[in-house]
Amino acid sequence: MAFFKKISVIVLLASLPLLGHAQDKGISKKDQDKIQAKKEKEREKGEKQAEKELMKHHLDIQDKKTRKRLKKNQRKSKSQTHHKKEPFWNGWFTHKR
C-alpha cells in the first residue's frame, strides 16, 4: 500500500509541469488584434509616404510653366469643392451616436 502511495505521489509530481504548460495559450485575441491594427496603420502610412514622394518626383521633372499650371489648377479645384455639401445619402449610412 505504501508503495502505491509513493508511486502515485511521484506520478502526480511528474505531471504538474505538464498541467501548467497546457494552460499556456500564447498571445490573446485582443493583443493579436492590436498588433494587426498597428501593422495596418504602419503600412498605410508607408503607402501615403510613397505616394507623396512619387507626386513630388512628378512635379520635379516638369518644366516651370507646367508646374505653375498644375498648382493653379489644384488651387482652383480646391476652392470650388471646399464649400460643397456632402450628398444626402451619405447620412443614411453613417454611424449616429
Secondary structure in CASP SS format (residue, H / E / C, confidence):
PFRMAT SS
TARGET T0000
AUTHOR 0000-0000-0000
METHOD secondary structure of the structure
MODEL  1
M C 1.00
A H 1.00
F H 1.00
F H 1.00
K H 1.00
K H 1.00
I H 1.00
S H 1.00
V H 1.00
I H 1.00
V H 1.00
L H 1.00
L H 1.00
A H 1.00
S H 1.00
L H 1.00
P H 1.00
L H 1.00
L H 1.00
G H 1.00
H H 1.00
A H 1.00
Q C 1.00
D C 1.00
K C 1.00
G C 1.00
I C 1.00
S C 1.00
K H 1.00
K H 1.00
D H 1.00
Q H 1.00
D H 1.00
K H 1.00
I H 1.00
Q H 1.00
A H 1.00
K H 1.00
K H 1.00
E H 1.00
K H 1.00
E H 1.00
R H 1.00
E H 1.00
K H 1.00
G H 1.00
E H 1.00
K H 1.00
Q H 1.00
A H 1.00
E H 1.00
K H 1.00
E H 1.00
L H 1.00
M H 1.00
K H 1.00
H H 1.00
H H 1.00
L H 1.00
D H 1.00
I C 1.00
Q C 1.00
D C 1.00
K H 1.00
K H 1.00
T H 1.00
R H 1.00
K H 1.00
R H 1.00
L H 1.00
K H 1.00
K H 1.00
N H 1.00
Q H 1.00
R H 1.00
K H 1.00
S H 1.00
K H 1.00
S H 1.00
Q H 1.00
T H 1.00
H C 1.00
H C 1.00
K C 1.00
K C 1.00
E C 1.00
P C 1.00
F H 1.00
W H 1.00
N H 1.00
G H 1.00
W C 1.00
F C 1.00
T C 1.00
H C 1.00
K C 1.00
R C 1.00
END
